Amino acid sequence: MTAIDPVEKLIWAAEQAGSADACRIAAAADLPFENCSFDLVVAYNVLMDVEDVLAALKEIRRVLRPSGILVISIVHPFADRGHFAGPEANASFVLHDSYFGREWFEGTEVRNGLRMHFAGWSQP
């Protein structure tokens, strides 16, 4: 298994954890691999953080063997575009704007005293 990420610190952490056979610093739109190098490509919770999704998908197609498999997972846009009106079990879900289209989002989550900033693209 080969892992890629454009962030050097995340690649370093993956190497320290031994979570892949190989790790490379690379952007999804510029993969440092030969054509038809992989039988399987997994884009897990990454395409909503890529500015040029079309370029990333073209690169994935280039490095994937013709009989290969592509698995894509993205966060559902409801995670960024709406909220429940209250804590009740039957509370309505309220959308801020349209469900459709691609929109930039930013937000901060705080849980158990930890604060994390999130940003990316929300898209159905």
C-alpha positions in Angstrom: 0.0 0.0 0.0 1.2 3.5 -0.9 0.0 6.6 0.9 0.2 10.1 -0.5 -0.5 13.5 1.0 0.6 17.0 0.1 1.4 17.8 3.7 4.9 16.7 4.8 4.0 16.5 8.5 1.2 14.1 7.7 3.4 11.9 5.6 6.0 11.9 8.4 3.2 10.8 10.9 2.1 8.0 8.5 5.7 6.8 8.3 6.2 6.9 12.0 2.9 4.9 12.5 4.0 2.4 9.8 0.6 2.7 8.2 1.7 2.1 4.6 4.4 0.2 2.7 5.5 3.5 1.1 4.6 7.2 1.7 5.0 10.0 -0.8 4.5 13.7 -0.6 2.3 14.6 -3.6 -0.8 16.5 -4.6 -3.7 14.5 -6.0 -3.5 16.4 -9.3 0.2 15.5 -9.8 0.8 11.9 -8.7 4.5 10.7 -8.9 3.7 7.3 -10.3 3.9 5.5 -13.7 0.8 5.0 -15.8 -1.2 2.0 -14.8 0.7 1.4 -11.5 -2.2 0.4 -9.2 -5.0 -2.2 -9.1 -6.9 -0.2 -6.5 -7.1 3.5 -5.6 -8.9 4.7 -2.5 -9.7 8.4 -2.2 -11.1 8.4 1.4 -12.4 11.7 2.6 -10.0 13.6 0.3 -11.8 14.8 -2.8 -13.8 17.4 -0.9 -10.4 19.0 0.1 -9.0 19.1 -3.5 -9.5 22.3 -5.4 -9.3 20.8 -8.8 -11.3 17.5 -8.6 -11.3 17.0 -12.3 -7.4 17.1 -12.4 -7.2 14.7 -9.5 -9.6 12.2 -11.1 -7.6 12.4 -14.4 -4.5 11.5 -12.4 -6.2 8.7 -10.7 -7.4 7.3 -14.0 -3.8 7.6 -15.3 -2.2 5.6 -12.5 -5.1 3.0 -12.2 -4.8 -0.1 -14.4 -7.7 -0.5 -16.9 -9.2 -3.3 -14.8 -8.5 -1.4 -11.5 -11.0 -0.3 -8.9 -11.6 3.2 -7.6 -13.3 3.7 -4.2 -14.4 7.2 -3.4 -15.8 8.4 0.0 -16.6 12.1 0.7 -18.4 13.7 3.6 -22.0 14.2 2.9 -22.8 17.9 2.2 -25.4 17.9 5.1 -22.4 17.9 7.4 -21.5 21.4 6.3 -24.7 22.9 5.0 -27.2 22.5 7.8 -27.9 21.6 11.4 -30.7 20.2 13.6 -33.0 22.9 14.9 -32.6 21.5 18.5 -31.5 18.6 20.6 -34.9 16.8 20.5 -35.0 13.5 18.7 -37.7 14.8 16.3 -36.0 18.2 15.6 -36.1 19.3 12.0 -32.9 19.5 9.9 -32.5 23.0 8.6 -30.4 23.7 5.4 -28.6 27.0 5.4 -28.6 27.4 1.6 -29.0 25.1 -1.4 -28.0 21.4 -1.2 -26.7 21.6 -4.8 -23.4 23.1 -6.1 -19.9 23.2 -4.8 -19.2 25.6 -1.9 -16.2 26.4 0.3 -16.6 25.9 4.0 -14.7 26.6 7.1 -15.5 25.9 10.7 -14.1 25.1 14.1 -15.2 22.1 16.2 -14.5 21.9 19.9 -14.9 18.6 21.7 -13.5 17.5 25.1 -11.3 20.6 25.3 -9.7 20.0 21.8 -10.2 22.6 19.1 -9.8 21.8 15.4 -10.2 24.0 12.4 -11.8 22.4 9.3 -11.9 23.8 5.7 -12.7 22.3 2.4 -15.3 21.9 -0.4 -18.8 20.8 0.3 -20.3 19.1 -2.7 -23.2 16.6 -3.3 
